[in-house]
Amino acid sequence: MAEIIYDKFVLGVPLYRQLSGIRRLGYQTSEATLANWVNKSAQQLLPLYEELHRHLCSAHHLQGDETPIEVLREPGKAATSRSYMWVARTPIKQPNPIVYYAYGATRSGVFVQSLYEGYLGVLQCDGYSGYNLLGNSVHRTGLLDSCSA
């Protein structure tokens, strides 16, 4: 399972392309089965993911950004519509750095609020106006006026 997940999310090898290698090893399975295994693995790791988020929000300094992605076969959205992968991380020079990814169907400031809920500290980010919903509990730095959209 670790190799399937690594190949899919780190190397970008779709599940259907991994099937030929799995079949060469003598195993017969389907793409749907692999997808179910990936989903069940994610469910098992959810407590760890939540603990990383809790620990992240206890840091004094964070860096944050988002990037648009296209998700194929996303319920209620066309394959060409934009979704977003958000990243929040502790600075790299801190001991035990954390890099936290969160999927968002939109670029809404409401998602920003949920991602940084409970965070009190310094956030290095761009000037995206969605960060304005964080209020005064978060001190933002690194803002670029030309990027505020």
MIVODREN-870154 format. One record per atom (N, C-alpha, C): residue in three letters; chain; atom name; x, y, z. Coordinates in Angstrom, 1 decimal. Layout:
BEGIN
RODO  type  mol  atom       x       y       z
RODO   Ala    A    CA       X       Y       Z
...
This chain:
BEGIN
RODO  type  mol  atom       x       y       z
RODO   Met    A     N     0.8    -1.2     0.0
RODO   Met    A    CA     0.0     0.0     0.0
RODO   Met    A     C     0.9     1.3     0.0
RODO   Ala    A     N     1.9     1.2     0.8
RODO   Ala    A    CA     2.8     2.4     0.8
RODO   Ala    A     C     3.4     2.7    -0.5
RODO   Glu    A     N     3.8     1.7    -1.3
RODO   Glu    A    CA     4.3     1.9    -2.6
RODO   Glu    A     C     3.3     2.5    -3.6
RODO   Ile    A     N     2.0     2.0    -3.5
RODO   Ile    A    CA     1.0     2.5    -4.3
RODO   Ile    A     C     0.7     3.9    -4.1
RODO   Ile    A     N     0.6     4.3    -2.8
RODO   Ile    A    CA     0.4     5.7    -2.4
RODO   Ile    A     C     1.6     6.6    -2.8
RODO   Tyr    A     N     2.8     6.1    -2.6
RODO   Tyr    A    CA     4.0     6.9    -3.0
RODO   Tyr    A     C     4.0     7.1    -4.5
RODO   Asp    A     N     3.8     6.0    -5.2
RODO   Asp    A    CA     3.8     6.2    -6.7
RODO   Asp    A     C     2.7     7.1    -7.2
RODO   Lys    A     N     1.5     7.1    -6.5
RODO   Lys    A    CA     0.4     8.0    -7.0
RODO   Lys    A     C     0.7     9.4    -6.6
RODO   Phe    A     N     1.0     9.7    -5.3
RODO   Phe    A    CA     1.0    11.1    -4.9
RODO   Phe    A     C     2.4    11.7    -5.0
RODO   Val    A     N     3.5    11.0    -4.9
RODO   Val    A    CA     4.8    11.6    -5.0
RODO   Val    A     C     5.3    11.5    -6.5
RODO   Leu    A     N     5.2    10.4    -7.1
RODO   Leu    A    CA     5.6    10.2    -8.5
RODO   Leu    A     C     4.6    10.6    -9.5
RODO   Gly    A     N     3.3    10.7    -9.1
RODO   Gly    A    CA     2.3    11.1   -10.0
RODO   Gly    A     C     1.8    10.0   -11.0
RODO   Val    A     N     2.0     8.8   -10.6
RODO   Val    A    CA     1.6     7.6   -11.4
RODO   Val    A     C     0.1     7.3   -11.1
RODO   Pro    A     N    -0.8     7.5   -12.1
RODO   Pro    A    CA    -2.2     7.2   -11.8
RODO   Pro    A     C    -2.4     5.7   -11.5
RODO   Leu    A     N    -3.4     5.4   -10.8
RODO   Leu    A    CA    -3.7     4.0   -10.3
RODO   Leu    A     C    -3.8     3.1   -11.5
RODO   Tyr    A     N    -4.5     3.5   -12.6
RODO   Tyr    A    CA    -4.7     2.6   -13.7
RODO   Tyr    A     C    -3.3     2.2   -14.4
RODO   Arg    A     N    -2.3     3.1   -14.3
RODO   Arg    A    CA    -1.0     2.8   -14.8
RODO   Arg    A     C    -0.2     1.9   -13.9
RODO   Gln    A     N    -0.5     1.9   -12.6
RODO   Gln    A    CA     0.1     1.0   -11.7
RODO   Gln    A     C    -0.4    -0.5   -11.8
RODO   Leu    A     N    -1.5    -0.6   -12.4
RODO   Leu    A    CA    -2.1    -2.0   -12.5
RODO   Leu    A     C    -1.2    -2.9   -13.3
RODO   Ser    A     N    -0.6    -2.5   -14.3
RODO   Ser    A    CA     0.2    -3.4   -15.1
RODO   Ser    A     C     1.4    -4.0   -14.3
RODO   Gly    A     N     2.0    -3.1   -13.5
RODO   Gly    A    CA     3.1    -3.6   -12.6
RODO   Gly    A     C     2.6    -4.6   -11.6
RODO   Ile    A     N     1.4    -4.3   -11.0
RODO   Ile    A    CA     0.8    -5.2   -10.0
RODO   Ile    A     C     0.5    -6.6   -10.7
RODO   Arg    A     N     0.0    -6.5   -11.9
RODO   Arg    A    CA    -0.4    -7.7   -12.6
RODO   Arg    A     C     0.8    -8.5   -13.0
RODO   Arg    A     N     2.0    -7.9   -13.3
RODO   Arg    A    CA     3.2    -8.6   -13.6
RODO   Arg    A     C     3.7    -9.4   -12.4
RODO   Leu    A     N     3.3    -8.9   -11.2
RODO   Leu    A    CA     3.7    -9.6   -10.0
RODO   Leu    A     C     2.7   -10.8    -9.7
RODO   Gly    A     N     1.7   -10.9   -10.5
RODO   Gly    A    CA     0.8   -12.1   -10.4
RODO   Gly    A     C    -0.5   -11.8    -9.7
RODO   Tyr    A     N    -0.8   -10.5    -9.4
RODO   Tyr    A    CA    -2.0   -10.1    -8.6
RODO   Tyr    A     C    -3.0    -9.6    -9.6
RODO   Gln    A     N    -4.2   -10.0    -9.5
RODO   Gln    A    CA    -5.3    -9.5   -10.3
RODO   Gln    A     C    -6.2    -8.6    -9.4
RODO   Thr    A     N    -6.3    -7.4    -9.8
RODO   Thr    A    CA    -7.1    -6.4    -9.1
RODO   Thr    A     C    -7.6    -5.4   -10.1
RODO   Ser    A     N    -8.4    -4.4    -9.6
RODO   Ser    A    CA    -8.9    -3.4   -10.4
RODO   Ser    A     C    -8.5    -2.0    -9.9
RODO   Glu    A     N    -8.7    -1.0   -10.8
RODO   Glu    A    CA    -8.4     0.4   -10.4
RODO   Glu    A     C    -9.3     0.8    -9.2
RODO   Ala    A     N   -10.6     0.3    -9.3
RODO   Ala    A    CA   -11.6     0.7    -8.2
RODO   Ala    A     C   -11.1     0.1    -6.9
RODO   Thr    A     N   -10.5    -1.1    -6.9
RODO   Thr    A    CA   -10.0    -1.7    -5.6
RODO   Thr    A     C    -8.9    -0.9    -5.1
RODO   Leu    A     N    -7.9    -0.5    -6.0
RODO   Leu    A    CA    -6.8     0.3    -5.6
RODO   Leu    A     C    -7.3     1.6    -5.0
RODO   Ala    A     N    -8.3     2.2    -5.6
RODO   Ala    A    CA    -8.8     3.5    -5.1
RODO   Ala    A     C    -9.4     3.3    -3.7
RODO   Asn    A     N   -10.1     2.2    -3.5
RODO   Asn    A    CA   -10.7     1.9    -2.2
RODO   Asn    A     C    -9.6     1.7    -1.2
RODO   Trp    A     N    -8.6     1.1    -1.5
RODO   Trp    A    CA    -7.5     0.9    -0.6
RODO   Trp    A     C    -6.8     2.2    -0.2
RODO   Val    A     N    -6.6     3.1    -1.2
RODO   Val    A    CA    -6.1     4.4    -0.9
RODO   Val    A     C    -7.0     5.2     0.0
RODO   Asn    A     N    -8.3     5.1    -0.2
RODO   Asn    A    CA    -9.2     5.8     0.6
RODO   Asn    A     C    -9.3     5.3     2.0
RODO   Lys    A     N    -9.2     4.0     2.2
RODO   Lys    A    CA    -9.2     3.3     3.5
RODO   Lys    A     C    -7.9     3.6     4.2
RODO   Ser    A     N    -6.8     3.7     3.5
RODO   Ser    A    CA    -5.5     4.1     4.1
RODO   Ser    A     C    -5.6     5.5     4.7
RODO   Ala    A     N    -6.2     6.4     3.9
RODO   Ala    A    CA    -6.3     7.8     4.3
RODO   Ala    A     C    -7.2     7.9     5.6
RODO   Gln    A     N    -8.3     7.1     5.6
RODO   Gln    A    CA    -9.1     7.1     6.8
RODO   Gln    A     C    -8.4     6.6     8.0
RODO   Gln    A     N    -7.5     5.6     7.9
RODO   Gln    A    CA    -6.7     5.1     9.0
RODO   Gln    A     C    -5.7     6.2     9.5
RODO   Leu    A     N    -5.2     7.0     8.5
RODO   Leu    A    CA    -4.2     8.0     8.9
RODO   Leu    A     C    -4.9     9.4     9.3
RODO   Leu    A     N    -6.2     9.5     9.3
RODO   Leu    A    CA    -6.8    10.7     9.7
RODO   Leu    A     C    -6.5    11.2    11.1
RODO   Pro    A     N    -6.4    10.4    12.1
RODO   Pro    A    CA    -6.0    10.9    13.4
RODO   Pro    A     C    -4.6    11.5    13.4
RODO   Leu    A     N    -3.7    10.9    12.7
RODO   Leu    A    CA    -2.3    11.5    12.6
RODO   Leu    A     C    -2.4    12.8    11.8
RODO   Tyr    A     N    -3.2    12.9    10.8
RODO   Tyr    A    CA    -3.3    14.2    10.0
RODO   Tyr    A     C    -3.9    15.3    10.9
RODO   Glu    A     N    -4.9    14.9    11.7
RODO   Glu    A    CA    -5.5    15.9    12.7
RODO   Glu    A     C    -4.5    16.3    13.7
RODO   Glu    A     N    -3.7    15.4    14.2
RODO   Glu    A    CA    -2.7    15.7    15.2
RODO   Glu    A     C    -1.6    16.6    14.6
RODO   Leu    A     N    -1.2    16.4    13.4
RODO   Leu    A    CA    -0.3    17.3    12.7
RODO   Leu    A     C    -0.8    18.7    12.6
RODO   His    A     N    -2.1    18.8    12.3
RODO   His    A    CA    -2.7    20.1    12.2
RODO   His    A     C    -2.8    20.8    13.6
RODO   Arg    A     N    -3.1    20.1    14.6
RODO   Arg    A    CA    -3.1    20.7    16.0
RODO   Arg    A     C    -1.7    21.1    16.3
RODO   His    A     N    -0.7    20.3    16.1
RODO   His    A    CA     0.7    20.7    16.4
RODO   His    A     C     1.1    21.9    15.6
RODO   Leu    A     N     0.7    21.9    14.3
RODO   Leu    A    CA     1.0    23.0    13.4
RODO   Leu    A     C     0.5    24.3    14.0
RODO   Cys    A     N    -0.8    24.3    14.4
RODO   Cys    A    CA    -1.4    25.5    14.9
RODO   Cys    A     C    -0.9    26.0    16.3
RODO   Ser    A     N     0.0    25.2    16.9
RODO   Ser    A    CA     0.6    25.7    18.1
RODO   Ser    A     C     2.0    26.3    17.9
RODO   Ala    A     N     2.4    26.3    16.6
RODO   Ala    A    CA     3.7    27.0    16.3
RODO   Ala    A     C     3.6    28.5    16.3
RODO   His    A     N     4.7    29.2    16.5
RODO   His    A    CA     4.6    30.7    16.6
RODO   His    A     C     4.7    31.3    15.2
RODO   His    A     N     5.4    30.6    14.3
RODO   His    A    CA     5.5    31.1    12.9
RODO   His    A     C     5.1    30.1    11.9
RODO   Leu    A     N     4.3    30.5    10.9
RODO   Leu    A    CA     3.9    29.6     9.8
RODO   Leu    A     C     4.1    30.3     8.5
RODO   Gln    A     N     4.2    29.4     7.5
RODO   Gln    A    CA     4.1    29.9     6.1
RODO   Gln    A     C     3.0    29.3     5.4
RODO   Gly    A     N     2.2    30.0     4.6
RODO   Gly    A    CA     1.0    29.5     3.9
RODO   Gly    A     C     0.9    29.9     2.5
RODO   Asp    A     N     0.3    29.1     1.7
RODO   Asp    A    CA     0.0    29.4     0.3
RODO   Asp    A     C    -1.0    28.4    -0.2
RODO   Glu    A     N    -1.5    28.7    -1.4
RODO   Glu    A    CA    -2.4    27.8    -2.1
RODO   Glu    A     C    -2.1    27.8    -3.6
RODO   Thr    A     N    -2.4    26.7    -4.2
RODO   Thr    A    CA    -2.2    26.6    -5.7
RODO   Thr    A     C    -3.4    25.9    -6.3
RODO   Pro    A     N    -3.8    26.4    -7.5
RODO   Pro    A    CA    -5.0    25.8    -8.2
RODO   Pro    A     C    -4.6    24.4    -8.7
RODO   Ile    A     N    -5.6    23.5    -8.7
RODO   Ile    A    CA    -5.4    22.2    -9.2
RODO   Ile    A     C    -6.7    21.8   -10.0
RODO   Glu    A     N    -6.7    20.9   -10.9
RODO   Glu    A    CA    -7.8    20.3   -11.5
RODO   Glu    A     C    -8.0    18.9   -11.0
RODO   Val    A     N    -9.3    18.6   -10.6
RODO   Val    A    CA    -9.6    17.3   -10.1
RODO   Val    A     C   -10.6    16.7   -11.1
RODO   Leu    A     N   -10.2    15.5   -11.6
RODO   Leu    A    CA   -11.1    14.8   -12.5
RODO   Leu    A     C   -12.2    14.2   -11.8
RODO   Arg    A     N   -13.3    14.1   -12.3
RODO   Arg    A    CA   -14.5    13.4   -11.8
RODO   Arg    A     C   -14.8    13.9   -10.3
RODO   Glu    A     N   -14.8    15.2   -10.1
RODO   Glu    A    CA   -15.1    15.7    -8.8
RODO   Glu    A     C   -16.6    15.9    -8.8
RODO   Pro    A     N   -17.4    15.4    -7.8
RODO   Pro    A    CA   -18.8    15.6    -7.8
RODO   Pro    A     C   -19.3    17.0    -7.8
RODO   Gly    A     N   -20.2    17.3    -8.8
RODO   Gly    A    CA   -20.7    18.7    -8.8
RODO   Gly    A     C   -19.8    19.7    -9.5
RODO   Lys    A     N   -18.7    19.3   -10.1
RODO   Lys    A    CA   -17.8    20.2   -10.7
RODO   Lys    A     C   -17.3    19.7   -12.1
RODO   Ala    A     N   -17.1    20.5   -13.1
RODO   Ala    A    CA   -16.6    20.1   -14.3
RODO   Ala    A     C   -15.1    19.8   -14.2
RODO   Ala    A     N   -14.6    18.9   -15.0
RODO   Ala    A    CA   -13.2    18.5   -14.9
RODO   Ala    A     C   -12.2    19.7   -15.1
RODO   Thr    A     N   -12.7    20.7   -15.8
RODO   Thr    A    CA   -11.8    21.9   -16.0
RODO   Thr    A     C   -11.9    22.9   -15.0
RODO   Ser    A     N   -12.8    22.8   -14.0
RODO   Ser    A    CA   -12.9    23.8   -12.9
RODO   Ser    A     C   -11.8    23.7   -12.0
RODO   Arg    A     N   -11.6    24.8   -11.2
RODO   Arg    A    CA   -10.4    24.9   -10.3
RODO   Arg    A     C   -10.8    24.5    -8.9
RODO   Ser    A     N   -10.0    23.8    -8.3
RODO   Ser    A    CA   -10.0    23.5    -6.9
RODO   Ser    A     C    -8.6    24.0    -6.4
RODO   Tyr    A     N    -8.4    23.8    -5.1
RODO   Tyr    A    CA    -7.1    24.4    -4.5
RODO   Tyr    A     C    -6.5    23.4    -3.6
RODO   Met    A     N    -5.1    23.3    -3.6
RODO   Met    A    CA    -4.4    22.6    -2.6
RODO   Met    A     C    -3.7    23.7    -1.8
RODO   Trp    A     N    -4.0    23.7    -0.5
RODO   Trp    A    CA    -3.5    24.6     0.4
RODO   Trp    A     C    -2.3    24.0     1.2
RODO   Val    A     N    -1.3    24.7     1.5
RODO   Val    A    CA    -0.2    24.2     2.3
RODO   Val    A     C     0.1    25.2     3.4
RODO   Ala    A     N     0.3    24.7     4.6
RODO   Ala    A    CA     0.7    25.4     5.7
RODO   Ala    A     C     1.9    24.7     6.3
RODO   Arg    A     N     3.0    25.4     6.6
RODO   Arg    A    CA     4.2    24.7     7.1
RODO   Arg    A     C     4.9    25.6     8.1
RODO   Thr    A     N     5.6    24.9     8.9
RODO   Thr    A    CA     6.5    25.6     9.9
RODO   Thr    A     C     7.8    25.9     9.1
RODO   Pro    A     N     8.5    26.9     9.5
RODO   Pro    A    CA     9.8    27.3     8.8
RODO   Pro    A     C    10.7    26.1     8.8
RODO   Ile    A     N    11.5    25.9     7.7
RODO   Ile    A    CA    12.3    24.7     7.5
RODO   Ile    A     C    13.4    24.6     8.5
RODO   Lys    A     N    13.9    25.7     9.1
RODO   Lys    A    CA    15.0    25.6    10.1
RODO   Lys    A     C    14.5    25.2    11.5
RODO   Gln    A     N    13.2    25.1    11.7
RODO   Gln    A    CA    12.7    24.6    13.0
RODO   Gln    A     C    12.9    23.1    13.1
RODO   Pro    A     N    13.2    22.7    14.4
RODO   Pro    A    CA    13.3    21.2    14.6
RODO   Pro    A     C    11.9    20.6    14.3
RODO   Asn    A     N    12.0    19.4    13.6
RODO   Asn    A    CA    10.7    18.7    13.3
RODO   Asn    A     C     9.8    19.5    12.5
RODO   Pro    A     N    10.2    20.0    11.3
RODO   Pro    A    CA     9.3    20.8    10.5
RODO   Pro    A     C     8.0    20.0    10.1
RODO   Ile    A     N     6.9    20.7     9.9
RODO   Ile    A    CA     5.7    20.1     9.5
RODO   Ile    A     C     5.3    20.8     8.2
RODO   Val    A     N     4.9    20.0     7.2
RODO   Val    A    CA     4.3    20.5     6.0
RODO   Val    A     C     2.9    19.9     5.9
RODO   Tyr    A     N     1.9    20.7     5.9
RODO   Tyr    A    CA     0.5    20.2     6.0
RODO   Tyr    A     C    -0.3    20.7     4.8
RODO   Tyr    A     N    -0.9    19.7     4.1
RODO   Tyr    A    CA    -1.6    19.9     2.8
RODO   Tyr    A     C    -3.1    19.8     3.1
RODO   Ala    A     N    -3.9    20.7     2.6
RODO   Ala    A    CA    -5.4    20.6     2.8
RODO   Ala    A     C    -6.0    20.9     1.4
RODO   Tyr    A     N    -7.0    20.1     1.0
RODO   Tyr    A    CA    -7.7    20.3    -0.2
RODO   Tyr    A     C    -8.9    21.2     0.0
RODO   Gly    A     N    -9.1    22.2    -0.9
RODO   Gly    A    CA   -10.2    23.0    -0.8
RODO   Gly    A     C   -10.9    23.1    -2.1
RODO   Ala    A     N   -12.2    22.9    -2.1
RODO   Ala    A    CA   -13.0    23.0    -3.4
RODO   Ala    A     C   -13.0    24.4    -4.0
RODO   Thr    A     N   -12.7    25.4    -3.1
RODO   Thr    A    CA   -12.7    26.8    -3.5
RODO   Thr    A     C   -11.5    27.5    -2.9
RODO   Arg    A     N   -11.4    28.8    -3.3
RODO   Arg    A    CA   -10.3    29.6    -2.7
RODO   Arg    A     C   -10.9    30.6    -1.7
RODO   Ser    A     N   -12.0    30.2    -1.1
RODO   Ser    A    CA   -12.8    31.0    -0.2
RODO   Ser    A     C   -12.0    31.4     1.1
RODO   Gly    A     N   -12.2    32.6     1.5
RODO   Gly    A    CA   -11.7    33.0     2.8
RODO   Gly    A     C   -12.2    32.1     4.0
RODO   Val    A     N   -13.4    31.6     3.8
RODO   Val    A    CA   -13.9    30.7     4.8
RODO   Val    A     C   -13.1    29.4     5.0
RODO   Phe    A     N   -12.5    29.0     3.9
RODO   Phe    A    CA   -11.6    27.8     4.0
RODO   Phe    A     C   -10.3    28.2     4.7
RODO   Val    A     N    -9.8    29.5     4.5
RODO   Val    A    CA    -8.7    30.0     5.2
RODO   Val    A     C    -8.9    30.0     6.7
RODO   Gln    A     N   -10.1    30.4     7.1
RODO   Gln    A    CA   -10.5    30.4     8.5
RODO   Gln    A     C   -10.4    29.0     9.1
RODO   Ser    A     N   -11.0    28.0     8.4
RODO   Ser    A    CA   -11.0    26.7     8.9
RODO   Ser    A     C    -9.6    26.1     9.0
RODO   Leu    A     N    -8.7    26.4     8.0
RODO   Leu    A    CA    -7.4    25.9     8.0
RODO   Leu    A     C    -6.6    26.5     9.2
RODO   Tyr    A     N    -6.7    27.7     9.5
RODO   Tyr    A    CA    -6.0    28.4    10.6
RODO   Tyr    A     C    -6.8    28.6    11.8
RODO   Glu    A     N    -7.8    27.8    12.0
RODO   Glu    A    CA    -8.7    27.9    13.2
RODO   Glu    A     C    -7.9    27.6    14.4
RODO   Gly    A     N    -7.9    28.5    15.4
RODO   Gly    A    CA    -7.2    28.4    16.6
RODO   Gly    A     C    -5.7    28.9    16.6
RODO   Tyr    A     N    -5.3    29.3    15.4
RODO   Tyr    A    CA    -3.9    29.7    15.3
RODO   Tyr    A     C    -3.7    31.1    15.8
RODO   Leu    A     N    -2.7    31.3    16.6
RODO   Leu    A    CA    -2.3    32.7    17.1
RODO   Leu    A     C    -0.8    32.8    16.9
RODO   Gly    A     N    -0.5    33.6    15.9
RODO   Gly    A    CA     1.0    33.7    15.7
RODO   Gly    A     C     1.2    34.5    14.4
RODO   Val    A     N     2.4    34.3    13.8
RODO   Val    A    CA     2.8    35.0    12.6
RODO   Val    A     C     2.6    34.1    11.4
RODO   Leu    A     N     1.9    34.6    10.4
RODO   Leu    A    CA     1.7    33.8     9.2
RODO   Leu    A     C     2.4    34.6     8.0
RODO   Gln    A     N     3.4    34.0     7.4
RODO   Gln    A    CA     4.0    34.5     6.2
RODO   Gln    A     C     3.2    34.0     5.0
RODO   Cys    A     N     2.6    35.0     4.3
RODO   Cys    A    CA     1.7    34.6     3.1
RODO   Cys    A     C     1.7    35.7     2.1
RODO   Asp    A     N     1.0    35.5     1.0
RODO   Asp    A    CA     0.9    36.6     0.0
RODO   Asp    A     C    -0.3    37.5     0.4
RODO   Gly    A     N    -0.6    38.4    -0.4
RODO   Gly    A    CA    -1.7    39.4    -0.1
RODO   Gly    A     C    -3.1    39.0    -0.5
RODO   Tyr    A     N    -3.3    37.7    -0.7
RODO   Tyr    A    CA    -4.7    37.3    -1.1
RODO   Tyr    A     C    -5.7    37.7     0.0
RODO   Ser    A     N    -6.7    38.4    -0.5
RODO   Ser    A    CA    -7.7    39.0     0.5
RODO   Ser    A     C    -8.4    37.9     1.3
RODO   Gly    A     N    -8.5    36.7     1.0
RODO   Gly    A    CA    -9.1    35.7     1.8
RODO   Gly    A     C    -8.5    35.6     3.2
RODO   Tyr    A     N    -7.2    35.9     3.3
RODO   Tyr    A    CA    -6.5    35.9     4.6
RODO   Tyr    A     C    -7.0    37.0     5.5
RODO   Asn    A     N    -7.7    38.0     5.0
RODO   Asn    A    CA    -8.3    39.0     5.8
RODO   Asn    A     C    -9.3    38.5     6.8
RODO   Leu    A     N    -9.9    37.4     6.5
RODO   Leu    A    CA   -10.9    36.8     7.4
RODO   Leu    A     C   -10.3    36.2     8.7
RODO   Leu    A     N    -9.0    36.2     8.7
RODO   Leu    A    CA    -8.3    35.6     9.9
RODO   Leu    A     C    -8.3    36.6    11.1
RODO   Gly    A     N    -8.6    37.9    10.8
RODO   Gly    A    CA    -8.7    38.9    11.9
RODO   Gly    A     C    -7.4    39.2    12.5
RODO   Asn    A     N    -7.5    39.8    13.7
RODO   Asn    A    CA    -6.3    40.3    14.4
RODO   Asn    A     C    -5.5    39.2    15.2
RODO   Ser    A     N    -6.0    38.0    15.3
RODO   Ser    A    CA    -5.4    37.0    16.0
RODO   Ser    A     C    -4.1    36.5    15.3
RODO   Val    A     N    -4.0    36.7    14.0
RODO   Val    A    CA    -2.9    36.3    13.2
RODO   Val    A     C    -2.2    37.5    12.6
RODO   His    A     N    -0.9    37.6    12.9
RODO   His    A    CA    -0.1    38.7    12.3
RODO   His    A     C     0.4    38.2    11.0
RODO   Arg    A     N     0.0    38.9     9.9
RODO   Arg    A    CA     0.5    38.4     8.6
RODO   Arg    A     C     1.7    39.3     8.2
RODO   Thr    A     N     2.7    38.6     7.5
RODO   Thr    A    CA     3.9    39.2     7.1
RODO   Thr    A     C     4.2    38.7     5.7
RODO   Gly    A     N     4.9    39.5     4.9
RODO   Gly    A    CA     5.3    39.1     3.6
RODO   Gly    A     C     4.3    39.4     2.5
RODO   Leu    A     N     3.3    40.3     2.9
RODO   Leu    A    CA     2.3    40.7     2.0
RODO   Leu    A     C     2.8    41.5     0.8
RODO   Leu    A     N     2.2    41.2    -0.4
RODO   Leu    A    CA     2.6    42.0    -1.6
RODO   Leu    A     C     1.3    42.6    -2.0
RODO   Asp    A     N     1.3    44.0    -2.0
RODO   Asp    A    CA     0.1    44.7    -2.4
RODO   Asp    A     C    -0.4    44.3    -3.9
RODO   Ser    A     N     0.6    44.1    -4.7
RODO   Ser    A    CA     0.3    43.8    -6.1
RODO   Ser    A     C    -0.4    42.4    -6.3
RODO   Cys    A     N    -0.4    41.6    -5.2
RODO   Cys    A    CA    -1.0    40.2    -5.3
RODO   Cys    A     C    -2.4    40.2    -4.6
RODO   Ser    A     N    -2.8    41.3    -4.0
RODO   Ser    A    CA    -4.1    41.2    -3.3
RODO   Ser    A     C    -5.2    41.2    -4.3
RODO   Ala    A     N    -5.9    40.0    -4.3
RODO   Ala    A    CA    -7.0    39.8    -5.3
RODO   Ala    A     C    -8.3    39.5    -4.6
